[in-house]
């Protein structure tokens, strides 16, 4: 049985500028689209990252995403494989951005019934915007680049966890786990984490927490009319925190504490 975990954010505000307030600790994975649909998928896998802090975040060069946790006894100075965040320079307080995780995969164009070119982040981003429509016009969309070059890995449709680290990827001892999000399986809806205390999140539902349906099928089969596919459901670029967290989230200024809560399915 797979163990899925989620770090729980607890806001600790103080009227002073702290390292945590300006560092990656203010980031959280708030949505995951692992794909896994039947037929050819029209969009690459992606994750949504939200700035929960009170100041703009500009340190994506020190953030790494992995699908497995770095062992606590890992030696320092050993390169850490993972994926770095590219294409988004700054994230305002409360803003969410989407990052393509596997743009090396051929995405299917349901309009022209053709495949997008592989290993092209710009086309993967264009495919994402086409599928989700005008609702994501103003959402920043970047991509994940493997530490040693090339696209990041896709997400497992049967469930896994993603781990968000801050630090220098080539110094394991300097890497700090700042968030973790796990999901059990996938369908045509994304997994959302609007409550940072939630262990595994929930499947997106139209009309709940800003979730909506895309404008074109997220999956299609070559030679079959696009109408046979189903649009995706999710809230890319939209973060609507649960009431208990929204109260804390709205209080404040500078300073964060982290409390980890581990849960097993």
C-alpha positions as CSV (number, residue, x, y, z in Angstrom):
1,X,0.0,0.0,0.0
2,X,1.4,3.3,-1.0
3,X,2.0,6.0,1.6
4,X,0.9,9.5,0.4
5,X,1.9,12.5,2.4
6,X,1.1,16.2,2.7
7,X,2.9,18.9,4.6
8,X,0.6,21.1,6.6
9,X,1.2,24.9,6.5
10,X,0.7,26.9,9.7
11,X,1.0,30.6,9.3
12,X,3.1,32.3,12.0
13,X,3.1,36.1,11.3
14,X,5.4,38.6,12.9
15,X,6.0,42.2,11.8
16,X,9.6,41.5,10.6
17,X,11.2,40.3,7.4
18,X,12.5,36.8,7.9
19,X,14.3,34.3,5.7
20,X,11.3,32.1,5.6
21,X,9.0,34.9,4.5
22,X,11.2,35.7,1.4
23,X,12.3,32.1,0.7
24,X,10.7,29.1,-1.0
25,X,9.0,28.1,2.2
26,X,6.1,30.3,1.2
27,X,5.4,28.1,-1.8
28,X,2.9,25.1,-1.9
29,X,1.8,22.6,-4.5
30,X,-1.9,23.4,-4.7
31,X,-3.1,21.3,-7.7
32,X,-1.9,18.3,-9.7
33,X,-2.9,17.1,-13.2
34,X,-1.4,13.6,-13.6
35,X,-3.3,12.8,-16.9
36,X,-3.6,9.1,-17.5
37,X,-6.7,9.4,-19.7
38,X,-7.7,6.9,-22.4
39,X,-6.6,7.8,-25.9
40,X,-4.2,10.6,-26.8
41,X,-3.9,13.3,-24.2
42,X,-4.2,16.9,-25.4
43,X,-2.2,18.4,-22.6
44,X,1.0,17.5,-20.8
45,X,1.0,16.6,-17.1
46,X,1.3,19.7,-14.9
47,X,1.3,21.0,-11.3
48,X,0.1,24.3,-9.9
49,X,2.3,26.2,-7.4
50,X,0.9,29.0,-5.2
51,X,2.8,31.8,-3.4
52,X,1.2,31.7,0.1
53,X,3.5,34.4,1.4
54,X,3.0,38.1,1.8
55,X,5.9,39.1,-0.5
56,X,6.7,38.3,-4.2
57,X,8.6,35.1,-4.8
58,X,11.5,35.3,-7.2
59,X,13.7,32.3,-6.1
60,X,12.6,29.6,-8.5
61,X,16.2,29.0,-9.3
62,X,16.5,27.4,-5.8
63,X,13.4,25.2,-6.0
64,X,13.4,21.5,-7.1
65,X,10.6,19.1,-7.7
66,X,10.9,15.3,-7.2
67,X,8.5,12.4,-7.2
68,X,10.5,10.6,-4.5
69,X,11.8,12.0,-1.2
70,X,15.5,12.6,-0.6
71,X,16.7,10.2,2.1
72,X,17.6,11.9,5.4
73,X,21.0,10.2,5.3
74,X,21.9,11.3,1.8
75,X,25.5,12.5,1.6
76,X,26.2,16.1,0.7
77,X,27.9,17.0,-2.5
78,X,26.1,14.3,-4.5
79,X,24.0,15.6,-7.4
80,X,20.2,15.3,-6.8
81,X,18.1,14.4,-9.8
82,X,14.8,16.2,-10.1
83,X,13.3,19.1,-12.0
84,X,13.9,22.8,-11.9
85,X,11.3,25.4,-12.4
86,X,11.6,27.5,-15.7
87,X,9.6,30.2,-17.4
88,X,8.2,32.1,-14.4
89,X,10.4,34.8,-13.0
90,X,8.2,36.1,-10.2
91,X,5.0,35.0,-8.4
92,X,3.0,37.7,-6.5
93,X,1.5,37.0,-3.1
94,X,-1.6,34.8,-3.5
95,X,-0.8,34.1,-7.2
96,X,-0.7,30.6,-8.7
97,X,1.4,29.5,-11.7
98,X,1.2,26.2,-13.7
99,X,4.3,24.2,-14.7
100,X,4.3,21.5,-17.4
101,X,6.0,18.4,-16.0
102,X,6.5,16.3,-19.1
103,X,6.4,18.4,-22.3
104,X,8.5,15.7,-24.0
105,X,5.3,13.7,-24.5
106,X,3.5,14.1,-27.8
107,X,0.2,16.0,-27.1
108,X,-2.7,15.5,-29.4
109,X,-4.4,18.5,-31.0
110,X,-8.2,17.7,-31.0
111,X,-8.9,20.6,-33.4
112,X,-6.6,19.6,-36.2
113,X,-6.3,16.0,-35.1
114,X,-2.5,16.1,-35.3
115,X,0.3,15.7,-32.7
116,X,2.2,18.6,-31.3
117,X,6.0,18.3,-31.7
118,X,7.7,16.5,-28.8
119,X,10.2,18.1,-26.4
120,X,8.9,21.6,-27.1
121,X,7.9,23.5,-24.0
122,X,6.3,26.3,-25.9
123,X,4.0,24.0,-27.8
124,X,3.1,22.2,-24.6
125,X,2.1,25.5,-23.0
126,X,0.1,26.5,-26.1
127,X,-1.7,23.1,-26.0
128,X,-2.5,23.7,-22.3
129,X,-4.0,27.1,-23.1
130,X,-6.0,25.8,-26.0
131,X,-7.6,23.0,-23.9
132,X,-8.5,25.2,-20.9
133,X,-9.6,28.3,-22.9
134,X,-9.8,31.9,-22.0
135,X,-10.0,31.2,-18.3
136,X,-6.2,30.7,-18.2
137,X,-5.3,33.6,-20.5
138,X,-3.7,35.5,-17.6
139,X,-2.2,32.5,-15.8
140,X,1.6,32.3,-15.9
141,X,2.6,28.9,-17.4
142,X,6.1,27.6,-17.1
143,X,7.8,24.2,-17.4
144,X,10.0,21.8,-15.4
145,X,13.4,21.0,-16.7
146,X,15.3,17.9,-15.5
147,X,18.4,18.8,-13.4
148,X,20.7,17.2,-15.9
149,X,18.9,18.5,-19.0
150,X,15.7,17.7,-20.9
151,X,12.1,17.7,-19.8
152,X,11.0,16.6,-16.4
153,X,9.3,13.3,-15.8
154,X,5.5,12.8,-16.2
155,X,3.3,12.0,-13.2
156,X,2.1,8.5,-12.4
157,X,-1.6,8.2,-13.2
158,X,-2.0,5.5,-10.6
159,X,-0.9,7.8,-7.8
160,X,2.3,9.1,-6.2
161,X,3.6,12.1,-4.3
162,X,5.5,15.2,-5.4
163,X,8.1,16.8,-3.2
164,X,9.0,20.5,-3.3
165,X,12.5,21.3,-2.1
166,X,14.4,24.5,-1.5
167,X,18.2,24.6,-1.8
168,X,21.1,23.9,-4.2
169,X,20.3,20.8,-6.2
170,X,23.9,19.7,-6.2
171,X,24.3,19.8,-2.4
172,X,21.9,17.2,-0.9
173,X,22.6,18.4,2.7
174,X,21.3,21.9,1.7
175,X,18.0,20.7,0.4
176,X,15.0,21.4,2.6
177,X,11.6,19.8,2.1
178,X,9.0,22.6,2.0
179,X,5.9,20.9,0.7
180,X,4.6,17.5,-0.4
181,X,1.3,16.5,-2.1
182,X,0.1,13.0,-2.7
183,X,-2.8,11.7,-4.8
184,X,-4.1,8.1,-5.2
185,X,-5.2,8.0,-8.8
186,X,-6.4,10.1,-11.7
187,X,-9.2,10.7,-14.2
188,X,-10.2,13.7,-16.2
189,X,-10.2,15.9,-13.1
190,X,-7.2,17.4,-11.4
191,X,-6.3,16.9,-7.7
192,X,-6.6,20.1,-5.7
193,X,-5.0,21.0,-2.3
194,X,-7.0,24.1,-1.2
195,X,-6.6,23.0,2.4
196,X,-2.9,22.7,3.2
197,X,-3.8,20.5,6.1
198,X,-5.3,17.9,3.8
199,X,-3.3,14.7,3.5
200,X,-4.2,13.9,-0.2
201,X,-6.4,16.6,-1.5
202,X,-9.6,16.1,-3.5
203,X,-10.6,15.6,-7.1
204,X,-11.8,18.9,-8.7
205,X,-15.5,19.4,-9.1
206,X,-17.0,22.0,-11.4
207,X,-18.2,25.0,-9.3
208,X,-16.3,24.0,-6.2
209,X,-13.2,26.1,-5.2
210,X,-13.1,27.8,-8.6
211,X,-13.0,24.6,-10.6
212,X,-14.3,24.7,-14.1
213,X,-14.5,22.6,-17.3
214,X,-12.1,23.2,-20.1
215,X,-13.3,24.1,-23.6
216,X,-11.9,21.1,-25.6
217,X,-11.4,17.4,-24.9
218,X,-8.5,16.5,-22.7
219,X,-8.3,13.2,-24.4
220,X,-9.1,12.1,-28.0
221,X,-8.3,9.2,-30.3
222,X,-6.8,9.9,-33.7
223,X,-9.4,9.6,-36.4
224,X,-12.3,10.0,-33.9
225,X,-14.1,13.4,-33.9
226,X,-13.0,15.6,-30.9
227,X,-16.6,15.5,-29.6
228,X,-16.0,12.0,-28.5
229,X,-13.5,13.2,-25.9
230,X,-14.3,14.9,-22.6
231,X,-13.0,18.4,-21.4
232,X,-10.8,18.4,-18.3
233,X,-12.0,19.6,-14.9
234,X,-9.8,21.7,-12.7
235,X,-8.9,25.2,-11.5
236,X,-5.4,25.9,-13.0
237,X,-4.2,29.3,-11.8
238,X,-7.0,29.5,-9.2
239,X,-6.3,28.9,-5.5
240,X,-9.4,29.1,-3.2
241,X,-8.3,28.1,0.3
242,X,-10.6,26.3,2.7
243,X,-12.3,28.7,5.2
244,X,-10.1,27.8,8.2
245,X,-6.9,28.4,6.2
246,X,-8.4,31.4,4.4
247,X,-8.8,33.2,7.7
248,X,-5.1,32.7,8.5
249,X,-4.0,33.4,5.0
250,X,-5.8,36.8,5.0
251,X,-4.3,38.0,8.3
252,X,-1.1,38.8,7.3
253,X,2.4,39.9,6.8
254,X,5.9,38.3,6.8
255,X,7.0,35.1,8.5
256,X,6.1,31.4,8.1
257,X,6.4,28.3,10.2
258,X,6.0,24.8,8.9
259,X,4.3,21.9,10.7
260,X,4.4,18.5,8.9
261,X,1.6,16.2,9.1
262,X,2.0,12.8,7.6
263,X,-0.9,10.6,6.6
264,X,-1.3,7.2,5.0
265,X,-4.0,5.9,2.7
